[in-house]
């Protein structure tokens, strides 16, 4: 997608006197792109679940970096309408993703209704959510025991990162420590130390990674959330698990960059050359690279950003986003996931990348 007839952007930002990100994308007004993606996202008829949680997280990030008040107001209006219509009777790991929007709304408005919902989600995670082994959150998508003693990379976004943000905002150190605990164990269960790539899931009962696939969006959930830890946690270096997280991310991105396709995308199965390019994973991975700030990632970020822009329609719909994906039985299961429709997670992760670029290249209004 190309909007407007502006001059080419040549951006960089300095950290400690060194320029760590340089991009040049011609004839693109990123704020207009963000506006269109936000507008399409807020027009989608999503329910109180993880697709909306990721989507509205992206809108929240767009609000944070642009200051566009209408983004916040439209999320608040949607939230009010949904509360009136009726919220789910019980939370799950996946529905806790809605907590990201609530944190932004509470931070900006200080309204008690948002805090009450945040606290109820945190209470679920701390006291009623299924856990296994070393107090690790089991991934859940309903109020049933869907995936007994399974760890999925998705949980880091839906729950772990939410706990971290909430713990910092509310000044609750136990929440921060539990969040870092989730990162520590998900790294240990899901990242292959030999390849540095992440498996989609781990089965603690059978002590295996099931189909053992390096699914791209799982790697995006991991990379993006790990890259945010140092951004949201003050003095993160004083927490021993942070060193584990930082090293995990460093090695993961060093491995992932080598698997990027010529069009800037990463395949839905990272190490399978014939896998189709998947846009939501690409956005999450590239956003992590932006926030890590390694100058060696410049060329990969530039290619990924162009790949994303090429997959945003004029009305703000993000294209080529794979549908909801369980831990599939084999490679064919992953390659067969449809990518025809707009998805909340595609919209949200696209906004996460665009927001990261705007924020870290001093293009705020």
N, C-alpha and C positions, 0 to 999 in steps of 0.2 A: 504494500500500500504506500502510495506517495501522495502527500497532501501539501498544497500550497506551492508557491514558486519562490522559495527562500534561497538564500545563499547556502552553500555547503557548510555543514557543521564541522568544525575542526576543534575538538574539545580535548582538554586534559585537566587533571587535577593533581595538585602537588601534595605530597605527604612527606614531611621531613626534608623538603628541598628536592625531592625526586618526583618527576612526573611518572605516575604509575598507570594511567589510562589515557590512551590517545585513540580517538575514533574519528572517522570521516565518512559521513553518510550524506549524500547530496539530496537537496530538494525535499527534505522532510522536516515538518514542524512537529516535534515529538509531543508537545502539549496538545495539539489538535488530534493526534493519534490517540493519546490517552483519553481525551474527551469522548471520542467516538467509541472506544472500547468500553469505557465506563457506562456510556449511555446504553449500548447494546446489552451489557451485563445487567444493569438495573432493570431492563425491560424483560428479562427472562423470567419465566414463571417457575421459580425454584422453591423448594420446601426447606424446612428447618433441618438441614442435614449437611453432610460434608461437602457436596458440590457447591452449595451456596456459601458454606463456611470459607472455602478457598476463594471463591469468586469475590465475596465481600471483604476478605482479607486484602485482596488486590486493590479493591476500591479504597479501602482504608489507607493503604500505602500511598495510593495516588493522592488522596487527600493530604496526607502528611507532607508530601514533597511539593505539592502545588498550592496548597492552601485554598483550594476550590470549595467554598462552603456548600455549594449545592450537592456535592458528593455526600457530605455528612448528613445534610438534611434529608436527602432521599433515602439513605440507609435508615435513619431514625424513623421516618414515616413508614417504611416497610416493616421495621421491627414492631412498631406500635400496632400496625394492622395484624401482624402475625400473633402477637400476644393476645389481642382481642379475639382472634379466630380460634386460638387454642394451641398451646405448645405440646410437644411429645410428653407422654406420661413419665417416661424414664429416659435418662441420658445413656449414651454409648460413647465409646472412644471416638467414633466418627462424628457424632453430633456435637462433641465438644469443640469441633472446629469452628462452630458458630461463636465460640468465646472470643475469637480474635476481633470480630466486629464489635462485640460488646465491650471489650477492653478499650477500643478506640472511642466508642460513644461515651463510655463512663469517664475516660480521661478528659474528654473535651467538654462534657456537660455536668459531670458530678451527680447525675440523677440516680437516685437510690434503686430504681427498678432495674437498671443495668447491673449494678453491683450485686443485687440479690440473685440475678441469674448467673452471674460469674461465680459467686460463692456456691451456688447449688451445683454447678458443673464441677468445681474443685472438690466439693464434698463427695460427689460421686466418684471421681478419680481416686481420691485418697481413701475412701471407706467402703465402696461397694463394687468398684470395677474388678474384674477378674485379674489376678496376678499369678505369677508362677516363678519358680526358681528363686533368684535373688530379688524378690519383690518387683519383678518386671511386669509392666502392663501388657496384658494379652490384647491383641487386636479384636475389637468387637464392632459389628455393624448393626446389631439388633439387641434386644434384651435377653437373648438366648446365648448359650455357650457355643457360639458359631465355630470358632477355631481353637479348640482346646490347646492351651499352652503353646500358642504360636505367636512369634514376634514378627511384625511386618514393619518395613521402613516407613510406611504411611503414618504409623502411630507417632513418629517424631513431630510431624506437622500438626496432626489433629489434637494431640494431647501434650507431648513433652514440651514443645515450643510454647504452647498456650500456658502451661504451668510456669514456665520460666518468665514469660511476660507478666503474668499475674503476680508472681512472687516478687518481682522487681517493683511493679506498680504499687502493690499493697504493702511492701516492706515485710514480706513473710519469708524469712530465710529458709524454713523447712520446705517450702514450696520450691524455692530455687534449688535446694540440695536434692530434692526428689527428681526434679527435671533433669539436672545434670547426671543423676543416677541412671535415668532412662537413656540418656545419650550414651553413657559409658557402656551399658550392657547391650544396647542395640548395635553399637559398633562391634563389640566382641562377638555377638551372635551372627551379624550379617555381613561384615566386611571381610573379604578374602585377603589375608595378609600377603599372599603371593601376587595377586593381580591388582590389589587395592580397590577393586570394584565391589559394589554391594549386590548381594542377592536380594530378591524380592522378599523372601520370608524364611523363617527358621521354625522347625517343629521340635520343641523341647522333649516331647515324649519319645520321638524316634531319633532324636539327636542328628537331624539332617536338614538340608535346605530344600527338601522336596524336589521339585524339578531342577533346581540349581541354576536358574536363569538370571542373568544380569539385566534385569528389566530397567529400561532407561528412566521411567518416571520414579521408580523406587530410588534410583541414584539421585534424582533431582530432589526428592523429599529430603534425603539425607544431606546432600550438599547444601541446599538452600538453608535448611534449619541450622546446620552447623555453622554456616557463614554468618548467621544472625546472632549467635550466642555472644560473641565479642562486641556486637553492636548494641545489644540491649542490656547486658549485664555489666554494671560498673565494676571496675577493678577485677575483671574476669580472671586475670592472671594469678590472682590470689586463691583461686579454687583449683585444687589439683586435677579434677576431671577435665578442666578446660585444656590442659596441655595434651591430654589424650584426644580431645575433640579436634584441636588445632592440627595435630599431626595426622590424624585420620583424614581430615579435609585436604590437607596439603598433598598427601599421597594419592587420594582419590582423584583430585582434579588433574594431577600430573598424568595419571593413566587415562582419564576420560578424554583429555584434549587430543590424544593421538587417534581417537576413534571418530572424530568429527567428519561428516560427509562434505563433499565439495560445495554443496548448496548451503552449508552452514548449520544444517540440522544434525542431530544425533539419531541413530536408528532406534526403533522401539525396543530392540534387543541389541545392546551396545556392541557386542563382539560378533554379531552376525552381519556380514557385509551386505546381504540381500534384504535386510530388514528395512521397512519403510521409515522415512524420516518422520519423527513425532515432535510436534511443536510445543506441547506443554512441558515435556522433559527438557527440550532445548532451552526454553525460557528459564526454567528453574536452575539448570546447570550454569547457564551464562550469567544469571543474576548472582550466583554464588561466586563466580569468577570476578565479577565487578566488585563485590564487597570484600573479597579476599585481598584485592589490590596488588596482585603480582603482575609486574610489567610484561612478563613472559606470556601472559594470557591475552594481551591486547589483540592480536590477530584473530584469536578464536572468538573473543567477545564480538569483535567487529563483524565477523562472518555470521555468527549466531543472530546478532541483532538484525542484520540484513535479511537473514533467513526468516526471522519472525515477521519483519515488516512485509515481506513478500507473501506472507500467509495471513494477513489481516485485510478483510474486505473493506470496501468503502464505508459500510455501515457499522464497522467495529466488531464484526464477527471474526473470531480466531479460528482459522481453518486447520485441517489435518491434525486434530486432537483425538487420540484413541479413547474409546469408551471405557467405562468402568471395568477394572481388571482385577480379578481375584488372583491368588497364586495358582497359575494354570498348571496343567499336568505335564506339558511338554512345550517345545519350541513352537510347534504348529498352533497351539492354543494362543500364544501371544501374537503371532503373526496374523492370526485370523480375526483379531479384535477390530471392529468397525471404526472408521474415523470420518464418517459422513457428517455427523451432527455437531453443533456447537455444544460445548460442555463447560460447566461452571469452573472446573479446575483449569481448563485451558485459558479462559478469560482471566482468571485470577493470577495465574503464573505469568501470563503475558504482561499484566499490569505490574507484577513484581519486578520483572526485568526492566520495563520502561521506567518505572519509578527509581530503581537502583541507578540506572544510567543518568537520569535527570539529577538525582540527589548527589551523585558522586562526580558530576562534571559541572557543578555550579550553574546549572541552568534553571534554578528555581526562579519563580517570578519575584 
